[in-house]
């Protein structure tokens, strides 16, 4: 015999352990404790409403599961299907163990009547609930903040099938050894349910790990760009310092030689030369945009790249940060690919506004990689499937490094195009407002 005090205690334990509570622990424990007492009262009343032994067992169990399910709607944050699944699972556990424990007691080689049967039943019920809770703890907790899904609908149907199987409604499927066949089928369905939950949990963990690794790689790429810009600025500062030291040494030599009248002309020439230092030139009236362009111009200068800029933003309703990101990614891609070009190196950046639109264009010296012709020689079946269904590597590579640019463009119904001319690639961003 299974006591309802143990049944409802296990139900409360499943709901407390597997669901994410909304309030503080003492509030949740008080609510669940009140539900436990209410379930016992309902069980006491419902058992006296019918003389059918099956209904006398099932009605109180359903009432207790309904009480805990109703409490979970207010005191736990999981979606309704997860709560319904636990309620159905609690009823199914009671029905399965009501069938399994008498069979287990009957197999023992000694008399199991009296207190031993009650203690053994309670221990078995607690142990079974504990093992089941340990198997489902991480999967349900991992997806506690996820909405309703088709997977949970399938699991609810699976639990219902398991419930009806434990009641014996599918015994017509078994010809001989009906009780053994029912027990085996129920155990297999429990195993399938746990396997499905653990499998989807491991798949979620794998995707989470892969996403974390991709995020780290993205952060490292952004940090490397920042370090490249910092190194460029440091080199420019060092160059300016050396030029200043050389100018001071030259003035000292002129004074020592007694030709001080040449010093004003020399100072004037030094000032004139400093105006052509890329990092000190003015490319745009906005100081933030000017700083971004100046650093890229300095990088181009250090890599023997001719750099031209003609940028006019007009009254474009973009945030300065968005413009900085757009210009930085476009120029970074252009400068890095041009630095690897073996011919004449040039980068030309233009920005021109129009009515309710803004166009950014970068023309730089490089060539698009030739599309590799696909052949079946030496290929695996997975390579063929990737060729049929995945994006071409050329299309992916041409936009690599412009992920943030694509995201900003999508907000403004814009378009990013990549085209090529003779030894030149043209990146054009068109934004519409």
Phi, psi and omega per residue, in radians:
X1 nan 2.364 3.119
X2 -1.836 2.156 -3.115
X3 -1.418 2.431 -3.127
X4 -1.203 -0.371 3.049
X5 -1.103 -0.632 3.087
X6 -1.331 -0.692 -3.131
X7 -1.044 -0.860 -3.104
X8 -1.250 -0.510 3.049
X9 -1.122 -0.733 3.104
X10 -1.181 -0.672 3.063
X11 -1.030 -0.842 3.139
X12 -1.061 -0.693 3.125
X13 -1.105 -0.724 3.110
X14 -1.091 -0.796 -3.122
X15 -1.144 -0.709 -3.124
X16 -1.208 -0.694 -3.037
X17 -1.386 -0.629 -2.987
X18 -1.679 -0.372 -3.104
X19 -1.761 2.734 -3.123
X20 -1.614 2.014 -3.065
X21 -1.312 2.624 -3.072
X22 -1.605 -0.531 -3.071
X23 -1.998 -3.032 3.137
X24 -1.201 2.826 -2.977
X25 -1.059 -0.697 -3.079
X26 -1.233 -0.574 3.066
X27 -1.139 -0.777 3.141
X28 -1.140 -0.775 3.129
X29 -1.091 -0.687 3.106
X30 -1.111 -0.741 3.140
X31 -1.150 -0.776 -3.140
X32 -1.164 -0.667 3.082
X33 -1.096 -0.701 3.059
X34 -1.114 -0.673 3.077
X35 -1.136 -0.631 3.102
X36 -1.094 -0.792 3.124
X37 -1.135 -0.748 3.120
X38 -1.083 -0.661 3.122
X39 -1.127 -0.699 3.111
X40 -1.124 -0.696 3.127
X41 -1.137 -0.772 3.119
X42 -1.114 -0.672 3.123
X43 -1.115 -0.727 3.121
X44 -1.076 -0.694 -3.114
X45 -1.327 -0.736 -3.050
X46 -1.235 -0.526 -3.138
X47 -1.152 -0.340 -3.126
X48 -1.708 0.024 -3.137
X49 -1.515 -0.275 -3.063
X50 -2.454 2.657 3.076
X51 -1.723 -0.135 3.114
X52 -1.241 2.116 -3.094
X53 -1.090 -0.613 3.137
X54 -1.180 -0.813 3.115
X55 -1.150 -0.593 3.123
X56 -1.110 -0.399 3.090
X57 -1.628 -0.708 -3.014
X58 -1.368 -0.687 -3.105
X59 -1.058 -0.828 3.092
X60 -1.076 -0.647 3.129
X61 -1.132 -0.785 3.098
X62 -1.092 -0.684 3.137
X63 -1.106 -0.781 3.109
X64 -1.099 -0.755 3.108
X65 -1.090 -0.667 3.114
X66 -1.139 -0.666 3.119
X67 -1.114 -0.831 -3.127
X68 -1.193 -0.604 3.081
X69 -1.129 -0.739 3.118
X70 -1.125 -0.696 3.099
X71 -1.122 -0.667 -3.100
X72 -1.134 -0.469 3.130
X73 -1.102 -0.480 -3.067
X74 -1.843 -0.503 -2.976
X75 -1.900 -0.022 3.131
X76 -2.307 2.607 -3.004
X77 -1.660 -0.111 -3.117
X78 -1.116 2.818 3.123
X79 -1.238 2.837 -2.983
X80 -1.144 -0.514 3.139
X81 -1.217 -0.631 3.083
X82 -1.132 -0.699 3.109
X83 -1.186 -0.722 3.104
X84 -1.128 -0.680 3.111
X85 -1.048 -0.768 3.139
X86 -1.161 -0.653 3.100
X87 -1.111 -0.808 3.115
X88 -1.135 -0.679 3.133
X89 -1.120 -0.663 3.119
X90 -1.090 -0.769 3.098
X91 -1.135 -0.717 -3.128
X92 -1.130 -0.704 3.114
X93 -1.052 -0.759 3.132
X94 -1.077 -0.769 -3.115
X95 -1.182 -0.728 3.134
X96 -1.132 -0.802 -3.118
X97 -1.246 -0.508 3.049
X98 -1.112 -0.482 3.083
X99 -1.534 -0.639 -3.001
X100 -1.406 -0.739 -3.040
X101 -1.094 -0.778 3.075
X102 -1.030 -0.657 3.078
X103 -1.099 -0.747 -3.132
X104 -1.138 -0.710 3.107
X105 -1.150 -0.627 -3.136
X106 -1.203 -0.382 -3.140
X107 -1.442 -0.206 -3.089
X108 -1.289 2.476 -3.048
X109 -1.407 0.306 3.124
X110 -2.502 2.978 -3.101
X111 -1.225 2.306 -3.111
X112 -1.993 0.312 -3.136
X113 -1.350 2.749 3.071
X114 1.574 -2.571 -3.024
X115 -1.161 -0.522 -3.115
X116 -1.025 -0.740 -3.118
X117 -1.098 -0.731 3.134
X118 -1.154 -0.761 3.133
X119 -1.151 -0.766 3.140
X120 -1.105 -0.712 3.136
X121 -1.108 -0.779 3.136
X122 -1.111 -0.757 3.136
X123 -1.104 -0.775 -3.139
X124 -1.105 -0.724 -3.140
X125 -1.124 -0.777 3.131
X126 -1.121 -0.750 -3.128
X127 -1.145 -0.748 3.133
X128 -1.093 -0.754 3.128
X129 -1.141 -0.683 3.116
X130 -1.101 -0.813 3.141
X131 -1.114 -0.735 3.130
X132 -1.139 -0.702 3.106
X133 -1.126 -0.673 3.105
X134 -1.133 -0.644 3.135
X135 -1.217 -0.581 -3.047
X136 -1.742 -0.115 -3.016
X137 -1.049 -0.996 -3.068
X138 -1.170 -0.755 3.111
X139 -1.036 -0.812 -3.094
X140 -1.255 -0.670 3.092
X141 -1.136 -0.651 -3.121
X142 -1.109 -0.615 -3.124
X143 -1.875 0.461 -3.075
X144 -1.123 -0.493 -3.109
X145 -1.708 0.149 -3.123
X146 -1.578 2.603 3.131
X147 -1.332 -3.094 -3.133
X148 -1.088 2.534 -3.097
X149 -2.466 2.840 3.092
X150 -1.113 -0.531 3.114
X151 -1.060 -0.786 -3.136
X152 -1.173 -0.606 3.057
X153 -1.057 -0.771 3.103
X154 -1.100 -0.697 3.123
X155 -1.162 -0.636 3.082
X156 -1.116 -0.725 3.096
X157 -1.150 -0.651 3.117
X158 -1.110 -0.723 3.114
X159 -1.145 -0.661 3.089
X160 -1.107 -0.733 3.087
X161 -1.082 -0.725 3.118
X162 -1.117 -0.644 3.111
X163 -1.133 -0.850 3.136
X164 -1.145 -0.598 3.085
X165 -1.121 -0.749 3.139
X166 -1.162 -0.504 3.076
X167 -1.283 -0.283 3.140
X168 1.643 0.233 -3.118
X169 -1.292 -0.248 3.126
X170 -1.880 0.307 -3.115
X171 -1.139 -0.353 3.133
X172 -1.155 -0.260 3.115
X173 -1.375 -0.290 -3.071
X174 -1.891 2.306 -3.081
X175 -1.601 -0.789 -3.118
X176 -2.213 2.762 3.139
X177 0.857 0.994 -2.989
X178 -1.061 -0.779 -3.092
X179 -1.156 -0.710 3.106
X180 -1.143 -0.712 3.133
X181 -1.165 -0.689 3.109
X182 -1.120 -0.745 3.131
X183 -1.108 -0.764 3.131
X184 -1.099 -0.768 -3.141
X185 -1.117 -0.696 3.133
X186 -1.142 -0.753 3.119
X187 -1.097 -0.713 3.121
X188 -1.119 -0.683 3.121
X189 -1.191 -0.682 3.044
X190 -1.062 -0.776 3.116
X191 -1.082 -0.715 3.118
X192 -1.120 -0.697 3.123
X193 -1.097 -0.829 -3.139
X194 -1.128 -0.712 3.123
X195 -1.076 -0.739 -3.140
X196 -1.105 -0.781 3.134
X197 -1.121 -0.781 -3.125
X198 -1.167 -0.616 -3.138
X199 -1.152 -0.813 -3.116
X200 -1.202 -0.515 3.069
X201 -1.161 -0.796 3.126
X202 -1.131 -0.657 3.081
X203 -1.109 -0.714 3.092
X204 -1.122 -0.686 3.108
X205 -1.120 -0.703 3.133
X206 -1.108 -0.783 3.126
X207 -1.123 -0.649 3.115
X208 -1.115 -0.754 3.113
X209 -1.133 -0.736 3.124
X210 -1.126 -0.709 3.115
X211 -1.144 -0.681 3.111
X212 -1.124 -0.718 3.115
X213 -1.132 -0.710 3.106
X214 -1.128 -0.687 3.113
X215 -1.134 -0.715 3.098
X216 -1.104 -0.729 3.118
X217 -1.087 -0.696 3.114
X218 -1.118 -0.730 3.112
X219 -1.120 -0.735 3.120
X220 -1.095 -0.681 3.115
X221 -1.117 -0.742 3.097
X222 -1.119 -0.707 3.130
X223 -1.148 -0.659 3.126
X224 -1.132 -0.662 3.071
X225 -1.105 -0.738 3.126
X226 -1.112 -0.690 3.125
X227 -1.177 -0.629 3.085
X228 -1.102 -0.783 3.107
X229 -1.110 -0.688 3.130
X230 -1.132 -0.743 3.117
X231 -1.107 -0.668 3.098
X232 -1.086 -0.801 3.130
X233 -1.115 -0.669 3.128
X234 -1.124 -0.740 3.122
X235 -1.100 -0.700 3.099
X236 -1.119 -0.709 3.120
X237 -1.129 -0.729 3.102
X238 -1.118 -0.693 3.104
X239 -1.116 -0.746 3.110
X240 -1.135 -0.637 3.117
X241 -1.149 -0.756 3.121
X242 -1.120 -0.701 3.117
X243 -1.113 -0.678 3.107
X244 -1.152 -0.736 3.116
X245 -1.122 -0.703 3.119
X246 -1.115 -0.698 3.131
X247 -1.113 -0.711 3.119
X248 -1.152 -0.704 3.104
X249 -1.121 -0.680 3.128
X250 -1.139 -0.726 3.101
X251 -1.099 -0.691 3.111
X252 -1.096 -0.692 3.122
X253 -1.160 -0.725 3.119
X254 -1.087 -0.688 3.092
X255 -1.149 -0.722 3.140
X256 -1.154 -0.559 3.138
X257 -1.433 -0.117 3.123
X258 1.327 0.472 3.113
X259 -2.032 0.946 -3.082
X260 -1.129 -0.355 -3.134
X261 -1.182 -0.302 3.110
X262 -1.473 -0.207 -3.054
X263 -1.113 -0.816 3.138
X264 -1.004 -0.731 3.128
X265 -1.146 -0.650 3.134
X266 -1.170 -0.746 3.124
X267 -1.066 -0.709 3.118
X268 -1.089 -0.696 3.129
X269 -1.197 -0.627 3.106
X270 -1.120 -0.757 3.103
X271 -1.077 -0.724 -3.136
X272 -1.128 -0.682 3.124
X273 -1.200 -0.600 -3.124
X274 -1.176 -0.403 3.120
X275 -1.182 -0.334 -3.116
X276 -1.691 0.155 3.042
X277 -1.245 2.135 -2.994
X278 -0.958 -0.741 -3.047
X279 -1.265 -0.245 -3.127
X280 -1.787 -0.113 3.141
X281 -1.309 2.781 -3.139
X282 -1.796 2.079 -3.110
X283 -1.861 -0.432 -3.106
X284 -2.699 2.649 -3.115
X285 -1.259 -0.422 3.076
X286 -1.347 2.108 -3.054
X287 -1.111 -0.564 -3.126
X288 -1.239 -0.819 3.077
X289 -1.105 -0.672 3.129
X290 -1.079 -0.683 3.137
X291 -1.140 -0.720 3.123
X292 -1.099 -0.828 -3.113
X293 -1.167 -0.680 -3.100
X294 -1.104 -0.716 3.127
X295 -1.126 -0.718 3.105
X296 -1.171 -0.628 3.083
X297 -1.136 -0.668 3.093
X298 -1.148 -0.702 3.083
X299 -1.073 -0.743 3.111
X300 -1.084 -0.736 -3.141
X301 -1.089 -0.720 -3.132
X302 -1.202 -0.340 -3.138
X303 -1.912 0.346 3.077
X304 1.031 0.788 3.123
X305 -1.979 2.214 3.064
X306 -1.265 2.193 -3.048
X307 -2.071 2.267 3.075
X308 -2.231 2.518 -3.121
X309 -2.482 2.316 3.022
X310 -2.500 1.554 -2.992
X311 -2.014 2.134 3.034
X312 -2.335 2.047 -3.070
X313 -1.607 -0.367 -3.118
X314 1.113 -2.440 -3.111
X315 -1.852 0.680 -3.126
X316 -1.126 2.240 -3.080
X317 -1.428 0.812 3.082
X318 -1.772 2.637 3.033
X319 -1.240 2.638 3.127
X320 -1.063 -0.653 3.132
X321 -1.106 -0.681 3.123
X322 -1.155 -0.726 3.095
X323 -1.111 -0.708 3.125
X324 -1.087 -0.724 3.133
X325 -1.146 -0.782 3.132
X326 -1.028 -0.903 -3.084
X327 -1.149 -0.702 -3.109
X328 -1.109 -0.807 -3.113
X329 -1.187 -0.716 3.132
X330 -1.103 -0.815 -3.109
X331 -1.258 -0.606 3.102
X332 -1.084 -0.823 3.122
X333 -1.087 -0.761 -3.113
X334 -1.129 -0.808 -3.084
X335 -1.172 -0.711 -3.109
X336 -1.186 -0.721 3.130
X337 -1.248 -0.592 3.110
X338 -1.197 -0.616 3.137
X339 -1.076 -0.435 3.115
X340 -1.622 -0.004 -3.124
X341 -1.413 2.459 -3.051
X342 -1.589 -0.302 -3.112
X343 -1.599 -2.626 3.113
X344 -1.216 2.255 -3.008
X345 -1.821 2.167 3.125
X346 -2.500 2.542 3.000
X347 -2.345 2.174 3.126
X348 -2.191 2.116 -3.122
X349 -1.986 2.227 3.090
X350 -2.316 2.570 3.058
X351 -2.458 2.189 -3.115
X352 -2.461 2.291 -3.130
X353 -1.500 2.764 3.007
X354 -2.423 -3.070 -3.135
X355 -1.197 2.048 -3.136
X356 0.992 0.591 -3.136
X357 -2.744 2.807 3.064
X358 -2.555 2.330 -3.131
X359 -2.095 2.227 3.030
X360 -1.978 2.291 -3.087
X361 -2.402 2.325 3.069
X362 -2.172 2.168 3.080
X363 -2.011 2.146 -3.083
X364 -2.458 2.787 -3.075
X365 -1.402 1.967 3.092
X366 -3.057 3.088 3.091
X367 -2.347 2.505 3.051
X368 -1.253 2.441 3.106
X369 -1.132 2.460 3.128
X370 -1.202 2.461 3.132
X371 -1.186 2.219 3.139
X372 -1.340 2.232 3.113
X373 -1.277 2.303 -3.081
X374 -1.499 2.257 3.052
X375 -2.270 2.722 -3.141
X376 -1.414 -0.136 -3.080
X377 -1.201 2.135 3.096
X378 1.308 0.154 -3.089
X379 -1.674 2.630 3.032
X380 -1.622 2.933 3.104
X381 -1.107 -0.598 3.112
X382 -1.142 -0.602 3.092
X383 -1.131 -0.690 3.128
X384 -1.135 -0.752 -3.141
X385 -1.141 -0.682 3.086
X386 -1.118 -0.678 3.130
X387 -1.156 -0.609 -3.117
X388 -1.323 -0.700 -2.920
X389 -1.963 -0.363 -3.096
X390 -1.616 2.839 3.069
X391 -1.186 2.605 -3.118
X392 -1.209 2.512 3.120
X393 -1.020 -0.559 3.139
X394 -1.118 -0.789 -3.136
X395 -1.125 -0.650 3.122
X396 -1.230 -0.751 -3.076
X397 -1.182 -0.585 -3.099
X398 -1.177 -0.387 3.137
X399 -1.908 0.150 -3.135
X400 -1.163 2.348 -3.093
X401 1.583 -0.003 -3.125
X402 -2.053 0.501 -3.085
X403 -1.099 -0.796 3.129
X404 -1.165 -0.610 3.093
X405 -1.081 -0.771 3.126
X406 -1.090 -0.664 3.139
X407 -1.154 -0.740 3.127
X408 -1.160 -0.692 3.135
X409 -1.067 -0.682 -3.115
X410 -1.114 -0.446 3.139
X411 -1.287 -0.436 -3.037
X412 -2.004 0.389 3.129
X413 0.913 0.710 -3.100
X414 -1.641 -2.986 -3.084
X415 -2.594 2.398 3.080
X416 -2.016 2.144 -3.128
X417 -2.135 2.545 3.087
X418 -2.181 2.102 3.117
X419 -2.345 3.008 -3.083
X420 -2.457 2.594 2.994
X421 -2.167 -2.824 -3.124
X422 -1.239 1.938 -3.136
X423 0.994 0.501 3.110
X424 -2.472 2.577 3.034
X425 -2.117 2.416 -3.104
X426 -2.037 2.056 3.018
X427 -1.802 2.149 -3.105
X428 -2.274 2.247 3.100
X429 -2.018 2.151 3.092
X430 -2.023 2.111 3.135
X431 -1.961 2.420 3.140
X432 -2.100 2.439 -3.076
X433 -2.103 nan nan
